[in-house]
Amino acid sequence: MTERITITPQEPYIPEHDAFVLELQRLLACYQLASKGDRQIVWSALNKYVPQII
């Protein structure tokens, strides 16, 4: 009798630096497309990255 094996999908490996850059790119794209009110929300999300950029 064969034994059942369960395979679960895994997240693709993205180095931490690349994930950081991707997140910033997504937020900047959102900022560019956002309305004036939504830009304030995106801007506050971008503020959490300020210590890592400077």
C-alpha positions as a Markdown table, in Angstrom:
| # | Residue | x | y | z |
|---|---|---|---|---|
| 1 | Met | 0.0 | 0.0 | 0.0 |
| 2 | Thr | 1.3 | 3.5 | -0.8 |
| 3 | Glu | 1.6 | 6.1 | 1.8 |
| 4 | Arg | -0.2 | 9.4 | 1.1 |
| 5 | Ile | 2.0 | 12.5 | 0.9 |
| 6 | Thr | 0.6 | 16.0 | 1.3 |
| 7 | Ile | 2.4 | 18.8 | -0.6 |
| 8 | Thr | 1.6 | 22.4 | 0.4 |
| 9 | Pro | 2.5 | 25.4 | -1.8 |
| 10 | Gln | 5.3 | 27.5 | -0.5 |
| 11 | Glu | 5.8 | 31.2 | -0.8 |
| 12 | Pro | 8.6 | 32.1 | -3.3 |
| 13 | Tyr | 11.8 | 33.1 | -1.6 |
| 14 | Ile | 12.3 | 36.9 | -1.8 |
| 15 | Pro | 15.4 | 38.3 | -0.1 |
| 16 | Glu | 14.6 | 40.9 | 2.5 |
| 17 | His | 16.1 | 43.8 | 0.6 |
| 18 | Asp | 14.1 | 42.9 | -2.5 |
| 19 | Ala | 10.9 | 42.6 | -0.5 |
| 20 | Phe | 11.6 | 46.1 | 0.9 |
| 21 | Val | 12.1 | 47.6 | -2.5 |
| 22 | Leu | 9.0 | 45.9 | -3.9 |
| 23 | Glu | 6.9 | 47.3 | -1.0 |
| 24 | Leu | 8.2 | 50.8 | -1.6 |
| 25 | Gln | 7.5 | 50.5 | -5.3 |
| 26 | Arg | 4.0 | 49.4 | -4.6 |
| 27 | Leu | 3.4 | 52.2 | -2.2 |
| 28 | Leu | 4.8 | 54.8 | -4.5 |
| 29 | Ala | 2.6 | 53.5 | -7.4 |
| 30 | Cys | -0.4 | 53.7 | -5.1 |
| 31 | Tyr | 0.5 | 57.2 | -4.1 |
| 32 | Gln | 0.7 | 58.3 | -7.7 |
| 33 | Leu | -2.7 | 56.9 | -8.5 |
| 34 | Ala | -4.5 | 57.9 | -5.3 |
| 35 | Ser | -6.9 | 60.7 | -4.8 |
| 36 | Lys | -5.9 | 63.6 | -2.5 |
| 37 | Gly | -7.5 | 62.1 | 0.5 |
| 38 | Asp | -6.0 | 58.6 | -0.1 |
| 39 | Arg | -2.6 | 60.1 | -0.6 |
| 40 | Gln | -2.5 | 61.0 | 3.1 |
| 41 | Ile | -3.1 | 57.4 | 4.0 |
| 42 | Val | -0.4 | 56.1 | 1.6 |
| 43 | Trp | 2.0 | 58.8 | 2.9 |
| 44 | Ser | 1.5 | 57.7 | 6.5 |
| 45 | Ala | 2.3 | 54.1 | 5.3 |
| 46 | Leu | 5.5 | 55.4 | 3.6 |
| 47 | Asn | 6.5 | 57.2 | 6.8 |
| 48 | Lys | 7.2 | 53.8 | 8.5 |
| 49 | Tyr | 10.1 | 53.4 | 6.0 |
| 50 | Val | 11.8 | 56.7 | 6.6 |
| 51 | Pro | 14.3 | 55.4 | 9.2 |
| 52 | Gln | 15.4 | 52.7 | 6.8 |
| 53 | Ile | 15.9 | 55.1 | 3.9 |
| 54 | Ile | 17.8 | 57.9 | 5.6 |
